[in-house]
Structure formats: C-alpha cells, structure tokens
Amino acid sequence: MTTALVAHAAALDAEAPLAHVRQRFLLPAGIVYLDGNSLGPLPAAVPSALHDLVHRQWGTDLIRSWNSNGWWEAPTRIGDRVGRLIGAAPGQTVAGDSTSVQLYNALSAAAALRPDRPYLVTDPGDFPTDRYLTDAVATQLGLEARRVSPADLEDFLEKEGDRVAVVCHSPVDYRTGELHHMAAPTRAAHEAGALVLWDLCHAAGAMPIQLDALEADFAVGCGYKFLSGGPGAPAFLYAARRHHADWRPPVTGWNGHADPFGLHDTYEPAPGIGKARIGTPPILSLLALEAALTVFDDVDMAQVRAKSLSLTGFFLDCAAQLLDGLGFEPVTPAVPERRGSQVSLRHAHAYGLARALESRGVIGDMRAPDLLRFGVNALYTSHAEILSAVTCLREISTTGAYDPTAVAAGAVT
Ligand SMILES: Cc1ncc(COP(=O)(O)O)c(C=O)c1O
C-alpha cells in the first residue's frame, strides 16, 4: 500500500507546478514543515534585506533613511504588495500593527458607517481575537455583538439584516480548515444594507482572493502565516476606495494625519488609505515582510490554489489509507471547494501526537482540545513530504510512541 502511495506522491510532485519556488525559502534539512499556517518559514531574500537595512540603512544612513530609503512610504508600499495577492487595486491596503489592532480599527470605523443599526455579527467559531474585539467594539459603541455561523448567515441576514451594521467573518476556519463562501454572504450583507469585514489571516497568500471584484468593504489579515513575513510580522488592512471619503479610523495617531509633520493641534485624517496609519511604522519588520513577499514574484495564485488542493487532497487520501482504525477523524471537508490550505485531524491524544511528530522532525501543530493541524503551502510543500508526515503519524500511533496523557500547557506552537 505504501509503495503505491510513494509512486503516487512522486507522480503528483512531477506534474505539480511551482516546484522551483521552494528554493526561495531557507527550509532546514530533515524537517517536514507543515505549520506555515501559523508561522511561515524563512524566505531566502530576508536575511540579506535585513542585513542591508540594519547595517547600511540604519547604521550608516541613519535618520535620512526615512526619505532616502523609502521608510516613510513603507506601510502603503508594502500594503499595495499585499494588495496584489488579495485582489486589491493600489491605494487601498496598508501594512502595520497586528491583526487585532487592524480589526479594532476596521470594525469600529465600519460600524460608524452604519449608524442606527445595532448588530455587529461575528462567527461563534472564529478566532478568539475576532470575537473578543467584536464584543469590545459593540460595548464601546452601545451595540450588540451577535454570533452567527457562516452556515446560518444568509438566513440571518434575510430575517434581521436591516439591523446589521457589520458582518465580520473569516473565509477559512482556523481549526478545521473549512473554506466558506465569500461572494454570496458579501452580496447578502450588501442587499441588507450591511458592510462586510473579512479576516484573511488563513487565506492571504494561500489562495486567490478578489476583494475588489467581490466588492468587499474591509479586510484584515496577518503577515506571518502564508505571507511568511516572520514572527509577529505586520498585519494589513484593506478599505475599499468607495469608503475612503467617509471612513474614520478611531485610532487617530499622528502618522495618519493629513499633514503629519505640520504638528497641528487637532487631528485631520489623511486622504485615502493613509488615514489607516497610526504611529511610527515598525521598519525592521515591515522591510522583512517586503523581502518575504518576493517569494510571490511571478507566482500565479490559481496555480497556488490548484497545488494546495492537490496537497490537501493527497493528505486526506493518505490518512484514509494509513490511519484508518487508529482513532483519527478528518474534520477538513473532502470536497475540494470547501478546503482551505490545511488538513485537521481530530484525535483524543492530539497534543501527545503533535509532540511526538515534532521530535521526529514533522512540525504541525494542534488546537485544544483534540485537533491536529497540518498546514500546506503550495510554494514549498511536496506530496512526498505529506506522505512522510502521515507515515510518521501512523508509526507513532501503531507503536504507541507518544504520551497519551500529555496536555497542552502554556504556549502551543
Ligand atoms: C483568523 C485569525 N484572526 C486573527 C488572528 C490574530 O492575529 P494577531 O495576533 O496578529 O492579532 C489570528 C492569529 O492566529 C487568526 O488566526
């Protein structure tokens, strides 16, 4: 059975696109890295870019670099680069801060564009920060946070849509890897007069996203997962151009002022996306992200999606053949159109298994209480690696070479 899978993996790798892009990453030998949906690996262009930034730009050019090395424009320049991956025409995306801060900014400002509507809607299964911030913004603005799952959203909008100010959802479920539709809910929300804010943390860089064509209102996402911008990389915020005249981000830092160096007494927002800037941009991490984004040069996102689906589909096939009867339950949809770029398996001993895999050089992760997550990135993951990860999981399970009593404590990678 495994011999056939080995041959199948080799055939799939031989015909898969993007094989040459793997060399744009510095992947450690002997590691199967399936956690790029949490922290992308190091792109080869980053160390030299950071060396130049630290030694020449900061070390020698000093403060002149704000002008001479393009530091001042970095948030919008790099925002536009991310924009190319999410279907946003230039001038609508800014890079900086964390996703949580960008969510707060976008949610508060979007809600203010729909006064007299009492509901902010989020998904009960969304990442905690989305739920916490929806609750917090609702409290601050005297609104009500409503939790509505993607499956129930269109029904909810039909019944109560005229009370909804903003819908904040993610296209990919961070635990199960399920991919939700974006077009139909965006349309339904607009028909009800509501605005839509997409959290693209698990989608940006992993699949084609067309924010402009969707007529999305706002979007946020992080730089450290599929964009491989490094630990704590700056996030991004997209605001559709049609909202630029009226939109007022609530965090009115001096960088977002129309005339920041005028040092005025009162705040006057910059025109366009510039008003989404807050404070002095984190140049070290912004320029690391900028260098990281070169891995996408000449990359066709349709090919990224096709290869990602081949990888996750092959993972599910391997799991069906090699893990049957060992206590694993795949929770990622088998239907390709409903899969993001990860596979999740439920198992009662997920934590112990994840640690045992890691000690054998297979790095995935788990989410409490019982989900093993394996992220694939079409830019560097191979079908052979998928097979070796599932084979390793089978060996650990059948030999009992893991601690079934291990439980996650503290930070879980
Ligand atoms: C879907 C989603 N939204 C938001 C966040 C939080 O991002 P940040 O830590 O940049 O605030 C995460 C982090 O993993 C996430 O997965």
The ligand as a MOL file (V3000), in Angstrom:
LIG
                    3D

  0  0  0     0  0            999 V3000
M  V30 BEGIN CTAB
M  V30 COUNTS 16 16 0 0 0
M  V30 BEGIN ATOM
M  V30 1 C -8.1050 34.1300 11.9140 0
M  V30 2 C -7.1990 34.9190 12.8160 0
M  V30 3 N -7.5230 36.1880 13.1180 0
M  V30 4 C -6.7380 36.9370 13.9220 0
M  V30 5 C -5.5950 36.4190 14.4760 0
M  V30 6 C -4.7850 37.2650 15.4420 0
M  V30 7 O -3.7790 37.9250 14.8050 0
M  V30 8 P -2.7780 38.8960 15.6120 0
M  V30 9 O -2.0710 38.0360 16.5880 0
M  V30 10 O -1.8840 39.4180 14.5160 0
M  V30 11 O -3.5430 39.9730 16.2630 0
M  V30 12 C -5.2070 35.1080 14.1850 0
M  V30 13 C -3.9650 34.5310 14.7440 0
M  V30 14 O -3.6070 33.4040 14.5790 0
M  V30 15 C -6.0360 34.3380 13.3410 0
M  V30 16 O -5.7440 33.0610 13.0360 0
M  V30 END ATOM
M  V30 BEGIN BOND
M  V30 1 1 1 2
M  V30 2 1 2 3
M  V30 3 2 2 15
M  V30 4 2 3 4
M  V30 5 1 4 5
M  V30 6 1 5 6
M  V30 7 2 5 12
M  V30 8 1 6 7
M  V30 9 1 7 8
M  V30 10 2 8 9
M  V30 11 1 8 10
M  V30 12 1 8 11
M  V30 13 1 12 13
M  V30 14 1 12 15
M  V30 15 2 13 14
M  V30 16 1 15 16
M  V30 END BOND
M  V30 END CTAB
M  END
